[in-house]
């Protein structure tokens, strides 16, 4: 996608654009089955986002076109005592246990692109940009098991499923995935045309 400007922010600098970040979330998740699910409410996301700003290693990479925020990704250094991580128990590969204790896993928490700009390579550019700037040797994420096309995209990007988790009793079921930082996968061809601003 031409004319896309990427920028990186830490937690302190990202706070100033929290409303913009939440607005993108509100648009992306304003579809069934998320629209009516309290776990995915805009208020709940805003709370999670503000809590993430203060977590160790928080970073976000934003994508703008013509000044408009069209997508972003954010994550933190995975805390080794994070409940979803601990709940995987023996499903976690042996090598990752030590990496988590060394704080050597990047937890990619959210990756979202406005619907008008989807399927144009924005998500892939955001994903690759944030990982390229990280020092951790492994990236981990969780993805709702039936959230397509995202689930399939992560697998094509080289992620491996470790096991299934729930972030909270009321949350859907997620696949926990990981990928060594150095693994590269050729991007898929993009669809022609663009209604992205």
C-alpha positions as CSV (number, residue, x, y, z in Angstrom):
1,X,0.0,0.0,0.0
2,X,1.5,3.3,-1.0
3,X,1.3,6.5,1.0
4,X,1.4,4.6,4.3
5,X,3.3,6.2,7.2
6,X,4.3,3.9,10.1
7,X,5.4,5.3,13.5
8,X,6.4,3.7,16.8
9,X,5.4,4.9,20.3
10,X,6.1,3.8,23.8
11,X,3.5,3.7,26.5
12,X,4.0,7.3,27.6
13,X,3.7,8.8,24.1
14,X,0.8,6.4,23.1
15,X,-1.4,7.8,25.9
16,X,-1.8,11.0,24.0
17,X,-3.6,9.2,21.1
18,X,-5.6,6.7,23.3
19,X,-8.9,8.0,22.0
20,X,-7.8,7.4,18.4
21,X,-6.7,3.9,19.2
22,X,-10.0,3.1,20.9
23,X,-11.9,4.6,17.9
24,X,-10.2,2.1,15.6
25,X,-11.1,-0.8,18.0
26,X,-14.7,0.4,18.1
27,X,-15.0,0.3,14.3
28,X,-13.1,-3.0,13.9
29,X,-15.2,-4.8,16.5
30,X,-18.6,-3.4,15.6
31,X,-19.5,-6.7,13.9
32,X,-21.2,-9.9,15.1
33,X,-20.4,-11.8,17.3
34,X,-18.3,-9.1,19.0
35,X,-20.8,-6.2,18.9
36,X,-23.2,-7.6,21.6
37,X,-20.5,-9.4,23.7
38,X,-19.6,-7.4,26.9
39,X,-16.1,-8.9,26.8
40,X,-15.5,-6.9,23.6
41,X,-17.1,-3.7,24.7
42,X,-15.3,-0.5,23.9
43,X,-15.2,0.4,27.6
44,X,-13.5,-2.9,28.4
45,X,-11.0,-2.5,25.7
46,X,-10.2,1.1,26.8
47,X,-9.5,-0.2,30.3
48,X,-7.2,-3.0,28.9
49,X,-5.4,-0.5,26.7
50,X,-4.8,2.0,29.4
51,X,-3.5,-0.8,31.7
52,X,-1.2,-2.0,28.9
53,X,0.4,1.5,28.6
54,X,2.1,0.9,31.9
55,X,3.3,-2.7,31.3
56,X,6.9,-3.5,30.7
57,X,8.0,-3.1,27.1
58,X,4.8,-1.6,25.8
59,X,5.0,-0.4,22.2
60,X,2.6,0.4,19.5
61,X,3.2,0.9,15.8
62,X,0.6,2.9,14.0
63,X,-0.2,3.2,10.3
64,X,-1.6,6.4,8.9
65,X,-2.6,7.4,5.4
66,X,-3.3,11.1,4.6
67,X,-3.0,11.7,8.4
68,X,-5.8,9.3,9.3
69,X,-5.1,6.3,11.6
70,X,-5.9,3.2,9.5
71,X,-4.5,0.6,11.8
72,X,-2.1,-0.3,14.6
73,X,-0.5,-3.1,16.5
74,X,0.6,-3.1,20.1
75,X,2.2,-5.4,22.6
76,X,4.4,-5.8,25.7
77,X,7.1,-8.1,27.1
78,X,5.2,-11.2,28.2
79,X,5.1,-11.4,32.0
80,X,6.0,-15.0,33.0
81,X,3.2,-15.1,35.5
82,X,0.5,-13.9,33.1
83,X,-2.6,-16.1,33.7
84,X,-3.2,-17.2,30.1
85,X,0.5,-18.2,29.7
86,X,0.6,-20.1,33.0
87,X,-2.7,-21.9,32.1
88,X,-1.0,-23.5,29.1
89,X,1.1,-25.6,31.6
90,X,2.9,-28.5,29.8
91,X,1.6,-27.3,26.4
92,X,4.3,-24.7,26.3
93,X,7.4,-25.9,24.5
94,X,10.4,-26.4,26.8
95,X,12.5,-23.7,25.2
96,X,9.8,-21.1,25.8
97,X,9.6,-21.5,29.5
98,X,13.1,-20.2,29.9
99,X,12.5,-17.5,27.4
100,X,9.5,-16.3,29.4
101,X,11.5,-16.3,32.7
102,X,14.2,-14.2,30.9
103,X,11.5,-11.8,29.7
104,X,12.5,-12.8,26.1
105,X,9.0,-13.2,24.7
106,X,7.1,-10.3,23.0
107,X,3.3,-10.6,23.6
108,X,1.6,-9.2,20.5
109,X,-1.7,-8.1,22.2
110,X,-3.7,-6.5,19.4
111,X,-3.4,-6.0,15.6
112,X,-6.2,-4.2,13.9
113,X,-6.9,-2.5,10.6
114,X,-10.0,-0.4,9.7
115,X,-12.3,-2.5,7.5
116,X,-11.9,-0.1,4.5
117,X,-8.1,-0.7,4.5
118,X,-8.2,-4.5,5.1
119,X,-6.6,-7.0,2.7
120,X,-4.2,-4.3,1.4
121,X,-1.1,-5.4,3.3
122,X,-1.4,-2.9,6.2
123,X,-1.7,-5.6,8.9
124,X,1.4,-7.4,7.6
125,X,3.4,-4.2,7.5
126,X,2.4,-3.4,11.1
127,X,3.2,-6.9,12.3
128,X,6.6,-7.0,10.7
129,X,7.5,-3.5,11.8
130,X,6.8,-4.0,15.4
131,X,8.6,-7.3,15.6
132,X,11.6,-5.9,13.7
133,X,12.0,-3.3,16.4
134,X,11.8,-5.7,19.3
135,X,14.7,-7.4,21.2
136,X,12.8,-10.5,22.2
137,X,13.7,-13.8,20.4
138,X,10.1,-15.1,20.3
139,X,6.7,-13.5,19.6
140,X,3.5,-15.0,21.2
141,X,-0.1,-14.1,20.7
142,X,-3.6,-15.4,21.2
143,X,-6.3,-15.5,18.5
144,X,-9.9,-16.6,18.8
145,X,-10.1,-20.0,17.3
146,X,-12.8,-19.2,14.8
147,X,-11.7,-15.6,14.0
148,X,-11.1,-15.9,10.3
149,X,-9.3,-14.7,8.4
150,X,-7.0,-13.6,11.2
151,X,-6.4,-17.1,12.6
152,X,-5.4,-18.5,9.2
153,X,-3.2,-15.5,8.5
154,X,-1.2,-16.0,11.7
155,X,-0.6,-19.6,10.7
156,X,0.6,-18.5,7.2
157,X,2.9,-15.9,8.8
158,X,4.7,-18.8,10.5
159,X,3.0,-19.1,13.9
160,X,2.6,-22.4,15.6
161,X,-0.3,-23.3,17.9
162,X,0.7,-24.2,21.5
163,X,-2.7,-24.8,23.0
164,X,-6.1,-23.3,23.8
165,X,-6.8,-20.7,26.6
166,X,-9.4,-18.3,27.8
167,X,-8.5,-14.9,29.0
168,X,-11.4,-14.8,31.4
169,X,-14.3,-17.1,32.2
170,X,-16.6,-15.0,30.0
171,X,-14.2,-14.8,27.0
172,X,-14.2,-17.0,23.9
173,X,-11.6,-19.8,23.4
174,X,-8.3,-18.6,21.9
175,X,-5.4,-20.5,20.3
176,X,-2.1,-19.4,21.9
177,X,0.5,-19.2,19.2
178,X,4.2,-18.5,19.0
179,X,6.9,-17.7,16.4
180,X,10.6,-17.3,16.6
181,X,11.6,-13.7,15.8
182,X,13.9,-14.7,12.9
183,X,11.3,-16.7,11.0
184,X,10.3,-15.0,7.8
185,X,7.4,-15.9,5.5
186,X,6.9,-14.5,2.0
187,X,3.8,-12.2,1.9
188,X,0.8,-13.3,-0.1
189,X,-0.3,-11.3,-3.1
190,X,-2.6,-8.4,-2.3
191,X,-6.0,-7.8,-3.7
192,X,-6.2,-4.9,-6.2
193,X,-8.1,-1.8,-5.5
194,X,-8.4,0.4,-2.5
195,X,-11.1,2.4,-0.7
196,X,-8.7,3.2,2.0
197,X,-8.4,7.0,2.6
